[in-house]
Amino acid sequence: MFTSNNRFFSSLFNRRTSSLDFNRRRRKINFDRVRYVLIFALEIAVVIAIAFGVVLAFGKQVECSNASMEPTYETSDILLVNTIAYKFSSPKTGDVIAFKPKSNVNASYSVKRVIAVPGDTIYINNGRIYLNDELYKENLEVERIENPGIAASPITLLDDQYFVLGDNRNSSEDSRYESVGFVSSEDILGKIWLNYPFK
């Protein structure tokens, strides 16, 4: 009789302990799957970072607020600016830039073409531009300049001075006038590289 009771309690104890078995085999972590998820998440983060950088560098928009750049750009054209173009180089003659006139942070961006760079001597005579005593060769058809402004006499640009003009020379407020004057690199947002929407 004791033997049968011992068997009964033994089986009962075994059941209880089996239900409370803390040493059960734990589920294995699938490291391949975890690695795949982590790599995928990293790739998504990299793509987002690159997209953000591209938009930040090349997607800044400015509006051509007047007719001073016609026929190259028309009033109300939306222009995309390359804001990193001059982080590694300087503006060159012929570049079209967006800048703040006279360091006025409250002013809207102005869009003009660089005609002369630091060290150049520029003057306007008989409606034509002379750069370093040579007739400036235009890459587009422009009118003769009626008002040479401060460039009626030769001006030699100092370090970090850029002389800009609008392509619509007789309807442009630019470096010929005191209201704009010479442009410094710290006032330049960047180089115009695209007209958006595309034309």
Disulfide bonds with the S-S distance in Angstrom:
none
